[in-house]
Amino acid sequence: MNTFFENIAEKNIKRLAKIMIWRMRPTVIGITGSVGKTSAQEAISAVMRSVYRMRQSPANIESRFAIPLAILGAWNESDLNTVRDKTSKNARRAGKIIFLCKVILQTIIKMPFINRAKYPQVLVLEYGVVKPGNIKELLEIAHPDIGIVTAIGEIPEHVEFFSSPEALVREKAKLLESLPAHAVAIVNFDNENAMQCRARTRAKTITFGFAEGADMRITSFENRSEHEIPQGISFKLEYGGSVVPVTLPKALGKGRAYSAAIAACVGIVFNLHLVKVAGALEANYAAIKGSMSLIKGIKETHIIDDSNTASPTSMEEALHSLRDLPGRRKIAVLGDMLELGKYTIEAHEDIGRITSKVVDILVTVGPRAKFIAEAAKRGGLAKTKILSFDTSREAGKALQEVMRKGDLVLVKASRAMSLDQVIDEVRFAE
């Protein structure tokens, strides 16, 4: 019965969101990809919010809810958590339905009185893909004026529900296909699958990346540190003959440089000077909790919290960041990557092979992550340096004993694995 009412509520918030878009006519920025969507949102917000009224999709919520909720208003975190919760317990599902009904009622009452002059001028929305047909459903709510493809891995997240990785790429490409000729597509020049999406659009295209040939090129990238403690990243952005340096003291890894480049591309579309874009990024952009954020750990250690999401591409990127950052020992706590279907074993084993060349100690959590452990052992990591657990709490307790002064610890898995519980066990209590 709860499912029936949830479906009714979902249909109605979508209808109301379509009406709101029609009435308010905001500029819609749509983001898709298998890694970096939320980080790109945060970077765009950092650049745009001082110039325009804007709103973005709430993090860690399926796009079928996140997009209409972002269009209809700004909601408190306790209400949004009812939508984030994927448990099937009747009480929690009832809480979700109650919140959605509240959204519907408040929107119906307030919509006639909403002044376009006060509504967000820019909406930044994540067009996430879980199953075939998702992009079409989301486009029915809001058509982007700017479409962004971050990166799509060889084995993308949610591939379980598609016939092949290529089919998932084609689904994501529909975002750019929908763009009219006067719109703008912003595409990762370094990512082959993203560039395949580019080939399917008639919109003007701006590319970004590290490789020579990208329109918005990232150069001189450096992980900054002081006394063996990570202090952020620095790089240069080059566009149209202009070069600006950027320092992000609260960001880690090349993925944040990609997000900054995306935000710079958006700024260019809105005719913002590259120097102003760089200044806004430095002043306002920081990693969000659970997305390559740096935390002080027990025993004078540091923890990279990347526990919000995981795909093979983002897992590899995080491990490369761990490799390149300072630390007396490198420890990786890696949990299951979900929704990979028939590619599950292959993807986890690939990560295991990479891990064996990066870490001093490996801790795995979950049944799928045991394939990471096995592949790491075959790759040369000593059996005594590998610990495997069924639950996050068990892993956290064991990690307390393992950690030593100066260690740098990466914690990463799909959000459903609850590796935030590992972080709770080993973070420094100030």
C-alpha positions, 0 to 999 in steps of 0.5 A: 500500500505504501508503494502505491501512495509513494508512486502517486506522490512521485507523479504529482511532484513531477507534474508540479515541477514541470509547471514550476519550470514553465512558469519561472523559466530558469536556466537549467544546467543538467549534469550526467556521468558515472563520477563527479556529478555532485562535486561538479554541482558544488563547484558550479555553485561556488562560482555562480552563487555570488552572481545569480540566484541558484539552487542545486539538486540535494545530494545522495537522492535518486534523480527522480526525486532530487530534480523535482524537489530542487525545482519546487523549493529548498527543504531541510535535511531531516525531511530529505533524509526520509527520501535518502533512506532506502530501507523498506521499513513501513514507518520510514516509508510512511515518513517519506510519503508524508514529506512528499505530500507536504511538498505537494501541499506547500507547492500548491498553496505557494505557487500562485504567489511565487515571484519570478524575480525571487525564484532561482535564476539558475538550477543545477540538476543531476541527471542520474541514470539507474535504469533504461529510460531514466533520462527521458523521464527526467527530461520530461520534467526539465530540459537543460540549457547546458548539458554536462558529461563528467566522466563515464567509466568502462564499467559504469555504476548502475550497469547492472540494469543495462545490457552492456556498458555501451547501452548505459553510455547511450542512455546518458548521451540522451542528455546531450542529444536533447540539447537544441542547437543554441544550447551548450554541451560541456564534455570531459575531453579526457574521457572516451565515453564522454566524447562519444556522447559529444558526438551525439549533440548538435549543441555548441560544445566546450571541452575540459580536461588535462590533455592537450586539445581541451578547450578548458585545459588543466595544467601544472596540477600539484597535490600540496602538503605541509609537514606531510599533511595534505593541504589541498591542490593547485593547478592552472586553468587555460582557456582562449589564451588566458591562464589563471592559477587556482589553489583549492586548500580544502580539496583533494585529488584530480577529480576536484580539478575536473570539477573546477574546470567544469565550473569554469566552463559554466562561468564562460557560458555566463560571460564571467571572466576567468580570473573572477571564476578562479577567485570564486573557486578559491573562496567558496569551493570545498569538498562535501562530507563523504566526497574526498574530504580530509578529516583528522583521525586518531593517533595523529593520522588523517582520513580521506572520507570518500564514503558517499559513493563508489564506481570502478572509475571513482575508486581508481581515481581515489586510489591514485590520489592516495598514492600521490598524497603524503603519508608515512603509511597508506591504508585503504578501507574499501567496501563493496561497489554495488549495481555492477551486475555481471561485471562485479567480480571483474571490477573488484579484482581490477581495483585489487590489482591497483590497490596492491601497488598503492597501499601498505595495509588493505581493509575490506568490508563486504562480500564483494570487496573480498575479491579486492582482497584476493586480487591484492594478495595475488598482486603482491600485497602480503596476506598479513597486510590484508584484513577483511570484515563483514560489517563497517563496525567490525572494520572500524574497531580493527582499524583503531588498532592498526592505525599509527601516527602519520598514516593516511587512510582512504575510506571508500565504498558504495553509500549503502555499505555505511562506511561512515561508521568506520569513520565514526570509529577512527576520527579525532574527537575535538 
